[in-house]
Structure formats: C-alpha cells, structure tokens
Amino acid sequence: MKLSVIICARNAESTIEECLKSVRCNNPSEIILVDGNSSDNTVRIAEKFVDKILSDKGKGLSLSLIHI
C-alpha cells in the first residue's frame, strides 16, 4: 500500500529533523512538508528528507492542504 505523509510545520528547526527521520524510517511513498511561512531554518533542514515542500505563504496551513 502506498502512503503519503504530510507534515505541517512553522519555525520548527529544533524538531523537524528528528520528526522527518522518524517518518522516513517507516518508508512512506512520499513525504510532503507544508511550511507555515517559517522564518528559521525549517525548510533548509527539511529539504534533505522530503519529496516536496509546499508553503502556505502566510495564509494558514489548512488553506494549503485544500490545494494539495
């Protein structure tokens, strides 16, 4: 069975790497990060672990998920 994992994050540089490593250990088909307009290194760190990065451009994470 194929499984996509969507992680929503905003300014999560202190926890995002551990989170994504944990998800990756379960071998999902894809990992998608929806970034909540982070002003830290969340996106830069996540780029190593995810297949796709989306941004809510400051409009709210729930709005971004509607358009996936």
CNS distance restraints for C-alpha pairs under 8 A (distance, minus, plus):
assign (resid   2 and name CA) (resid  28 and name CA) 6.94 0.50 0.50
assign (resid   2 and name CA) (resid  29 and name CA) 5.52 0.50 0.50
assign (resid   3 and name CA) (resid  28 and name CA) 5.17 0.50 0.50
assign (resid   3 and name CA) (resid  29 and name CA) 5.23 0.50 0.50
assign (resid   3 and name CA) (resid  30 and name CA) 6.96 0.50 0.50
assign (resid   4 and name CA) (resid  28 and name CA) 5.90 0.50 0.50
assign (resid   4 and name CA) (resid  29 and name CA) 5.54 0.50 0.50
assign (resid   4 and name CA) (resid  30 and name CA) 4.84 0.50 0.50
assign (resid   4 and name CA) (resid  31 and name CA) 5.89 0.50 0.50
assign (resid   4 and name CA) (resid  32 and name CA) 7.47 0.50 0.50
assign (resid   5 and name CA) (resid  23 and name CA) 7.87 0.50 0.50
assign (resid   5 and name CA) (resid  28 and name CA) 6.78 0.50 0.50
assign (resid   5 and name CA) (resid  30 and name CA) 6.31 0.50 0.50
assign (resid   5 and name CA) (resid  31 and name CA) 4.85 0.50 0.50
assign (resid   5 and name CA) (resid  32 and name CA) 6.15 0.50 0.50
assign (resid   6 and name CA) (resid  31 and name CA) 5.97 0.50 0.50
assign (resid   6 and name CA) (resid  32 and name CA) 4.74 0.50 0.50
assign (resid   6 and name CA) (resid  33 and name CA) 5.84 0.50 0.50
assign (resid   6 and name CA) (resid  34 and name CA) 7.09 0.50 0.50
assign (resid   7 and name CA) (resid  31 and name CA) 7.51 0.50 0.50
assign (resid   7 and name CA) (resid  32 and name CA) 6.18 0.50 0.50
assign (resid   7 and name CA) (resid  33 and name CA) 4.85 0.50 0.50
assign (resid   7 and name CA) (resid  34 and name CA) 6.09 0.50 0.50
assign (resid   8 and name CA) (resid  33 and name CA) 5.91 0.50 0.50
assign (resid   8 and name CA) (resid  34 and name CA) 4.76 0.50 0.50
assign (resid   8 and name CA) (resid  35 and name CA) 6.01 0.50 0.50
assign (resid   8 and name CA) (resid  36 and name CA) 7.19 0.50 0.50
assign (resid   8 and name CA) (resid  61 and name CA) 6.92 0.50 0.50
assign (resid   9 and name CA) (resid  16 and name CA) 7.82 0.50 0.50
assign (resid   9 and name CA) (resid  33 and name CA) 7.23 0.50 0.50
assign (resid   9 and name CA) (resid  34 and name CA) 6.38 0.50 0.50
assign (resid   9 and name CA) (resid  35 and name CA) 5.17 0.50 0.50
assign (resid   9 and name CA) (resid  36 and name CA) 5.86 0.50 0.50
assign (resid   9 and name CA) (resid  38 and name CA) 7.84 0.50 0.50
assign (resid   9 and name CA) (resid  42 and name CA) 7.81 0.50 0.50
assign (resid  10 and name CA) (resid  35 and name CA) 5.74 0.50 0.50
assign (resid  10 and name CA) (resid  36 and name CA) 4.61 0.50 0.50
assign (resid  10 and name CA) (resid  37 and name CA) 6.40 0.50 0.50
assign (resid  10 and name CA) (resid  38 and name CA) 4.89 0.50 0.50
assign (resid  10 and name CA) (resid  42 and name CA) 7.25 0.50 0.50
assign (resid  11 and name CA) (resid  36 and name CA) 7.81 0.50 0.50
assign (resid  11 and name CA) (resid  37 and name CA) 8.00 0.50 0.50
assign (resid  11 and name CA) (resid  38 and name CA) 4.72 0.50 0.50
assign (resid  11 and name CA) (resid  39 and name CA) 6.19 0.50 0.50
assign (resid  11 and name CA) (resid  40 and name CA) 5.46 0.50 0.50
assign (resid  11 and name CA) (resid  41 and name CA) 7.34 0.50 0.50
assign (resid  11 and name CA) (resid  42 and name CA) 5.85 0.50 0.50
assign (resid  12 and name CA) (resid  16 and name CA) 5.50 0.50 0.50
assign (resid  12 and name CA) (resid  38 and name CA) 7.87 0.50 0.50
assign (resid  12 and name CA) (resid  40 and name CA) 7.68 0.50 0.50
assign (resid  12 and name CA) (resid  41 and name CA) 7.92 0.50 0.50
assign (resid  12 and name CA) (resid  42 and name CA) 5.51 0.50 0.50
assign (resid  13 and name CA) (resid  17 and name CA) 7.40 0.50 0.50
assign (resid  13 and name CA) (resid  40 and name CA) 6.54 0.50 0.50
assign (resid  13 and name CA) (resid  41 and name CA) 5.51 0.50 0.50
assign (resid  13 and name CA) (resid  42 and name CA) 4.45 0.50 0.50
assign (resid  13 and name CA) (resid  45 and name CA) 7.13 0.50 0.50
assign (resid  15 and name CA) (resid  19 and name CA) 6.24 0.50 0.50
assign (resid  16 and name CA) (resid  20 and name CA) 6.06 0.50 0.50
assign (resid  16 and name CA) (resid  42 and name CA) 6.64 0.50 0.50
assign (resid  16 and name CA) (resid  45 and name CA) 7.38 0.50 0.50
assign (resid  16 and name CA) (resid  46 and name CA) 6.81 0.50 0.50
assign (resid  17 and name CA) (resid  21 and name CA) 6.07 0.50 0.50
assign (resid  17 and name CA) (resid  45 and name CA) 6.56 0.50 0.50
assign (resid  17 and name CA) (resid  46 and name CA) 6.64 0.50 0.50
assign (resid  17 and name CA) (resid  49 and name CA) 7.97 0.50 0.50
assign (resid  18 and name CA) (resid  22 and name CA) 6.19 0.50 0.50
assign (resid  19 and name CA) (resid  23 and name CA) 6.37 0.50 0.50
assign (resid  20 and name CA) (resid  24 and name CA) 5.99 0.50 0.50
assign (resid  20 and name CA) (resid  46 and name CA) 7.42 0.50 0.50
assign (resid  20 and name CA) (resid  49 and name CA) 6.34 0.50 0.50
assign (resid  20 and name CA) (resid  50 and name CA) 7.70 0.50 0.50
assign (resid  21 and name CA) (resid  25 and name CA) 6.30 0.50 0.50
assign (resid  21 and name CA) (resid  49 and name CA) 7.25 0.50 0.50
assign (resid  22 and name CA) (resid  26 and name CA) 7.28 0.50 0.50
assign (resid  23 and name CA) (resid  27 and name CA) 7.40 0.50 0.50
assign (resid  23 and name CA) (resid  28 and name CA) 7.53 0.50 0.50
assign (resid  24 and name CA) (resid  28 and name CA) 6.63 0.50 0.50
assign (resid  24 and name CA) (resid  31 and name CA) 7.84 0.50 0.50
assign (resid  24 and name CA) (resid  49 and name CA) 7.52 0.50 0.50
assign (resid  30 and name CA) (resid  50 and name CA) 7.29 0.50 0.50
assign (resid  30 and name CA) (resid  51 and name CA) 5.92 0.50 0.50
assign (resid  31 and name CA) (resid  49 and name CA) 7.76 0.50 0.50
assign (resid  31 and name CA) (resid  50 and name CA) 4.98 0.50 0.50
assign (resid  31 and name CA) (resid  51 and name CA) 5.44 0.50 0.50
assign (resid  31 and name CA) (resid  52 and name CA) 6.79 0.50 0.50
assign (resid  32 and name CA) (resid  50 and name CA) 5.86 0.50 0.50
assign (resid  32 and name CA) (resid  51 and name CA) 5.96 0.50 0.50
assign (resid  32 and name CA) (resid  52 and name CA) 4.88 0.50 0.50
assign (resid  32 and name CA) (resid  53 and name CA) 5.81 0.50 0.50
assign (resid  32 and name CA) (resid  54 and name CA) 7.45 0.50 0.50
assign (resid  33 and name CA) (resid  46 and name CA) 7.57 0.50 0.50
assign (resid  33 and name CA) (resid  50 and name CA) 6.74 0.50 0.50
assign (resid  33 and name CA) (resid  52 and name CA) 6.37 0.50 0.50
assign (resid  33 and name CA) (resid  53 and name CA) 4.80 0.50 0.50
assign (resid  33 and name CA) (resid  54 and name CA) 6.12 0.50 0.50
assign (resid  34 and name CA) (resid  53 and name CA) 5.97 0.50 0.50
assign (resid  34 and name CA) (resid  54 and name CA) 4.72 0.50 0.50
assign (resid  34 and name CA) (resid  55 and name CA) 5.47 0.50 0.50
assign (resid  34 and name CA) (resid  56 and name CA) 6.92 0.50 0.50
assign (resid  34 and name CA) (resid  61 and name CA) 6.96 0.50 0.50
assign (resid  34 and name CA) (resid  64 and name CA) 7.31 0.50 0.50
assign (resid  34 and name CA) (resid  65 and name CA) 7.85 0.50 0.50
assign (resid  35 and name CA) (resid  43 and name CA) 7.18 0.50 0.50
assign (resid  35 and name CA) (resid  53 and name CA) 7.13 0.50 0.50
assign (resid  35 and name CA) (resid  54 and name CA) 6.10 0.50 0.50
assign (resid  35 and name CA) (resid  55 and name CA) 4.72 0.50 0.50
assign (resid  35 and name CA) (resid  56 and name CA) 6.28 0.50 0.50
assign (resid  35 and name CA) (resid  61 and name CA) 7.49 0.50 0.50
assign (resid  36 and name CA) (resid  55 and name CA) 6.15 0.50 0.50
assign (resid  36 and name CA) (resid  56 and name CA) 5.45 0.50 0.50
assign (resid  36 and name CA) (resid  57 and name CA) 6.91 0.50 0.50
assign (resid  36 and name CA) (resid  58 and name CA) 6.21 0.50 0.50
assign (resid  36 and name CA) (resid  60 and name CA) 6.54 0.50 0.50
assign (resid  36 and name CA) (resid  61 and name CA) 5.96 0.50 0.50
assign (resid  37 and name CA) (resid  55 and name CA) 6.37 0.50 0.50
assign (resid  37 and name CA) (resid  56 and name CA) 6.37 0.50 0.50
assign (resid  37 and name CA) (resid  57 and name CA) 5.51 0.50 0.50
assign (resid  37 and name CA) (resid  58 and name CA) 5.32 0.50 0.50
assign (resid  38 and name CA) (resid  42 and name CA) 6.55 0.50 0.50
assign (resid  38 and name CA) (resid  43 and name CA) 7.43 0.50 0.50
assign (resid  41 and name CA) (resid  45 and name CA) 6.13 0.50 0.50
assign (resid  42 and name CA) (resid  46 and name CA) 6.09 0.50 0.50
assign (resid  43 and name CA) (resid  47 and name CA) 6.10 0.50 0.50
assign (resid  43 and name CA) (resid  53 and name CA) 7.80 0.50 0.50
assign (resid  44 and name CA) (resid  48 and name CA) 7.70 0.50 0.50
assign (resid  45 and name CA) (resid  49 and name CA) 7.87 0.50 0.50
assign (resid  46 and name CA) (resid  50 and name CA) 6.11 0.50 0.50
assign (resid  47 and name CA) (resid  51 and name CA) 7.84 0.50 0.50
assign (resid  47 and name CA) (resid  53 and name CA) 7.60 0.50 0.50
assign (resid  54 and name CA) (resid  64 and name CA) 7.70 0.50 0.50
assign (resid  55 and name CA) (resid  64 and name CA) 7.12 0.50 0.50
assign (resid  56 and name CA) (resid  60 and name CA) 5.72 0.50 0.50
assign (resid  56 and name CA) (resid  61 and name CA) 5.67 0.50 0.50
assign (resid  56 and name CA) (resid  63 and name CA) 7.06 0.50 0.50
assign (resid  56 and name CA) (resid  64 and name CA) 5.20 0.50 0.50
assign (resid  59 and name CA) (resid  63 and name CA) 6.72 0.50 0.50
assign (resid  59 and name CA) (resid  64 and name CA) 7.84 0.50 0.50
assign (resid  60 and name CA) (resid  64 and name CA) 6.90 0.50 0.50
assign (resid  61 and name CA) (resid  65 and name CA) 6.49 0.50 0.50
assign (resid  62 and name CA) (resid  66 and name CA) 6.67 0.50 0.50
assign (resid  63 and name CA) (resid  67 and name CA) 7.14 0.50 0.50
assign (resid  64 and name CA) (resid  68 and name CA) 6.88 0.50 0.50
